[in-house]
């Protein structure tokens, strides 16, 4: 038997890995379990490597199997992209999609939307990675990244998903005890909850007093102080709810608490720099049906 990789085996192995067992793969592929086992053995013989650890009820991939699967899905995804270019939007999205998002936003917003997305497009396999800062696009660690603010890398394509502003909030109990700041400079006297995320300068809050978000009359930088700092936005919101201090946070993250009265929007006449939500991807994914479908799906859901 000739050594090497047979392109026809890539789809089979991807289906096998997704099924979780030889029996499940047999049912999905419409063949017998013996036939699945035989073909897997042939693939491993051609490669001279063991790809799967077999047990009576379950199977798991070897380290070599993980590498084979990762590249198989990437190749299959590129084939899907080519089909999309050749035949247009009639193609159903399918293949591997590596998604990156920031910690809090990814956990509370992107993860639930991905669950809904794969119900609509079950042939798409998604790997979601959450990180404090978006990884450089040159590292090829993701296919699409949902992030705040326009990316500095001009080689990337950035699509605006939704406008987003950051606002100042505090709990009614905190304001009752410490008073409500009337100007940004008053924040110097308050306990401010710090968040270390991304490349932003830590501890520096910038304000503009304006009639609209885009007509700045003046700007003011305030060096805040406080005894609580975290890199997790959800923790920071919980501290604010607990009356620990003033918090600068994205509106989507605190809007429900303002509506319920658990947090109060303060300094409403001042605005901070925009933190609009973008979907970022490389030029090579411009024709990807699954990337386009996910961005459209997330954009539609968030704008609602």
N, C-alpha and C positions, 0 to 999 in steps of 0.2 A: 504494500500500500504506500502511495506517494506521501512524503512528509509535507507538512506545511498547513496553511490555513485555507479552508474551503469557504468562499463567501456564502455559499448556500447554507452553511452551518450557523451563521450568525443569528438569523431569525429564530431558528430552532432553539439555540442555547438561551436566547433572551426570554423566550416563552417558557422554557424549562425553569429558569431561575425565578421568574415571576410566579410560577405555579406553586413552588415550594416542595413539591414531591414528584416522583416519577409517575405515580398514579394520576395526580391532578393534571400533569402535563399531557398524559395520554388522553384524558377526557377532553382537554382543550383542543388538542391537535387532531382528535378523531382517529387515533391509532391505538394499538395495544400497549400495555406497559412494557412488555417484552421488546416491542419495536423501539420504544423510547430508550430503554436500557442499552439495546444493541447499537443504536445510532450514537449515543453518548460515548460508548466504549470505542467506537470507530473514530470519533473526533479526538479522544484522548490518545488513541494509538497513533494517529497522524501527527499530533503535536509532541508526543513523547512526554506528556505531562498529565498529572491527575488534576481535573477541574472540580470534581464534586466528591465530598465525603458522604458515603451512603450508609444509612441505617435502616432498620426495619420499617419505621414509620416516617422518618424525616430525612432530609438531606441538607447539607450546607456546602457552601463554596469554599474551596481551598484558596489560599492567597493568589495562586495563579488563575484560578477560576474568577476571582474578583476582578483581576486585571483584564482577563479575556472579556468578561461581561461589560465592563466599563467602556472598552474600546468598541465592542460589538454594537452597543447601543448608540455610541457616538456616530459610528459609520452608518447605521440604519437611519439615524436622524438626518444625516447629510443626504442620504438617498431620498428621504421624504422631502427635504428642502428642494432637491433637484426636480422631483415630481411636481412640487408646487410651482416652480418656475415654468415648467413645460406645460402644465395643464391648468394652472391658475387656482382660484379659490374654491374650486369644486372638490379639492382634496380634503379629506378629513384629517385634522391634526393628529399626529402620532409620533412616538419616539421619545427619547430622553430629553428632559428639560431641567437644567440646573439653575435654581433660583436663589438669589441672595437678597436679604433684607436686614434692616436694623433690628436690634433686639426687641424693643417694646412694640414697634409698629408691625414687625414680622409676626410676633406672637399673637397680638390681639386682632390684627386686621388681615394680613396676608395669608396666614395659615388657614383660617376658616374659609377664605375665598378659594384657596387651592383645593380644599376638600370639596367645595361645590363644583369647581372647574373639572376635576377628574370624574365626577359623576356625569357631567355632560360629555366629556371626551375621555372615555376609559382607556383609549389606546395610548395616552400620553403618560409616561412615567416621570414623576417629579421628585427631585432631590432638593429639599429646602435647607439652606444654611443661613443661620442668623449670626451676625457679627456686630461689634460695636461700631466699626468703620467699614465702609464699602471697600472690598479689595480692589487693587488696580486692575483695570480691564486687560492689561498686557499679561497678567498672570494666568489667564484662561481658567479661572476657578468657577465661573458662572456663565450662563447664557443670557440671563436677564437679571438686572438688579433694581430693586425698588429702594429709592433713597430720597433724602430731603436735600433740596438745593441742586442747582445745575452743576453737572460734573466738570471738573477742571480739564479733563482729557478731551481735547478737540477731536480725537480719532473715534470717539464713541458717539453713537446716536442717542439722543436724549429726548424722550417724548413726555410732555407735560400730562400727568395723570389727573391732578386736581390742585387748585390753589389751596394754600394752607398758611395760616398765620399763627404766631405764638402769642399767648396772652399771659398776663400776670393774675394769679389767683391766690387766695388764702381762705382759711376756714372762718366762719363767723365767730367762733370762740377765740381764735387768735386775734382777730381784729378788735373784738370786744376788750381783750386784755391789753393789747399793744397799740391800738389806734390804727386808723386807715391812712396809708401814705397818700398825699395829694399831688406830689411831684416825684419824678425819678430820684431826685437828690435825697428825698425822705427815706429811701430804701437803705441808706447808710446806717440808719438807726435801727433797722429791722434785722431779724434773723432770716436769712435767705437760704433756701435749699439749693445746693449746688449739684449739677449733673456734668460729669466728665464724659463727653461723647464726641466722636469724630475729631476733626482737626480744628474745631472752634477754640478760640482763646478762652481758657477756663476762668470763671469768676468775673467776666466782663459782660455786662448787659448794656446793649445799645438801644437808645430810644429816639424816636422822631415824633414831634408833635405836628400833626398835619390834618388837613380837611379830608384827604383821602390817603390811601396807602401809597400813592405814587406822586404826591405833591408835598414833598418834605419842606417844612419851613425851617427846622433846625434839628440838629442831632446832639445827643448827650450820652457820653459813656460813663457808666457807673460801675465802680469796682465794688462788688457785693461781698458781704461777709456772712458767715453762718457756721454752725457746728455740725451740720449734717451734709454729707456728700456721697453720691453713688454714681455708678455708670448705668443703672437700670431705671428707666423712666417710670415703670409701674411702682417701684419702691418709693420713688420721689413723690408720686401722686398720693400714695398711702400716707406718707409722712405729712403732707399738706392737709389731708383729710383728718389726720390726728392732731392738727393744731400746732405743728412744729415750726411753721414759718411760711414765708412767701415763696411762691414757685413760679418760674417762667416755663410754660409748657405749651405744646401744640394744642390748638383749639379742639381738634378731634378727640384728644386724650382726656379732656376735662369737661367737655360740653355737657355730658349727662349729669355731672355733679353740680354744675352751675344751675342746670334746669331743676334739679331736685332741692337746691338750696344748701347742699353740703359744702360747696365752695362759692366764693364771691369773686366776680371779675372786678379787678381794681385797676386804677389808672387807665380807664377806658379811652381817654382822649390821646393816649400815646401809643405808638406802634413800634414794634421791633422788626428787624430785617425779616423778609419773607422766608418761609421754609417750605416752599412748594414741593409737591411730591412728583418725582420723575421716575420713569422706567428707562433704564440705561442698558444698551446692548451694543455689541460690536458690529461693524459694517458687514461682516460675513454672515450675520444672522438677519440681514435686511429682508431676505426672501423666505425666511422660515415661517411656515404656516403655524407651527405650535407657539412660537414666540409672539407672533401677531395676535393669535387667538387669545393667549393669556393676557396680554397687555389690554386688549379690547375688553375682555371680561372683567379684569380688575378695575379698569378705568370706569366702566359703566356702573359697577357696583359701588365704588367709592363716591362717585358724583351723585348718586342717589341719596 
